[in-house]
Amino acid sequence: MRKNIVAGNWKMNKTLQEGTAFIAELKQTLAGKSLGCDVVIGAPFIHLATIAEQAKGSAIGIAAENCADKAEGAYTGEVSAAMVASTGARYVILGHSERRAYYGENDAILSEKLALALANGLTPIFCIGEVKEEREAGKHFEVVAQQLEGTVFGLSAEDFSKVVLAYEPVWAIGTGLTASSAQAQEVHAHVRQLIASKYSAQIAEDCTILYGGSCNASNAKELFGQPDIDGGLIGGASLSVEKFLPIIEAFNK
Ligand code: PEP
């Protein structure tokens, strides 16, 4: 069964003290509320063990924002999927456009990361999406198809079923430009169709596909109301509980 998820992505924001203060506030705010979605917070590596412990017994799941493409060894500064899992985090964001653009993460690297994340019991939140020029050239359907083909579509049906996808048009990330609900819905429907062709109609139906790109309190309800949008990956608006909570509460499916 596909899940509704609202996932924050703090990126390189918040000290450990700011992160723990946020989790304490969110945990208290959500306590006793009946939620229409799972809630995930994606945080820097150094926060993970502390906030995963803090979030125990709450509705909040914790995600890393990345993991290494190697299992272990002499890779100074890297953090493996096994290390992420050992903190109590249950998810890992992979393929974010910032990782692709600034750190050269290509399909081959992302395929290694996906395999290691899954082997260590983590749920990948795997990001795809076109840049502005590709959207303007009408290539967005083709681009997401290629991104899927080179990465998650290399997985077995069993492993693919454990992946959460996030469609994030790069031109909408951190820009204040949101894809309209119609623009987002048509790409989500296209992605679901591609999954059906690759695997099966049931696997496509069960796949959680999030939207990301300047999602906020004022547009979340309309976006999440689309038949193929199962929640959001939220950057800027996940940095304060005040902005994040209405997005969680927008979920009324
Ligand atoms: C993101 O970085 O995944 C994202 C969607 O950011 P923002 O919400 O700030 O556009």
Residues whose N, C-alpha, C, O or C-beta is under 5 A from the ligand:
A	BS01	PEP	N9 A172 I173 G174 T175 G212 G213 S214 C215 L233 I234 G235 G236 A237
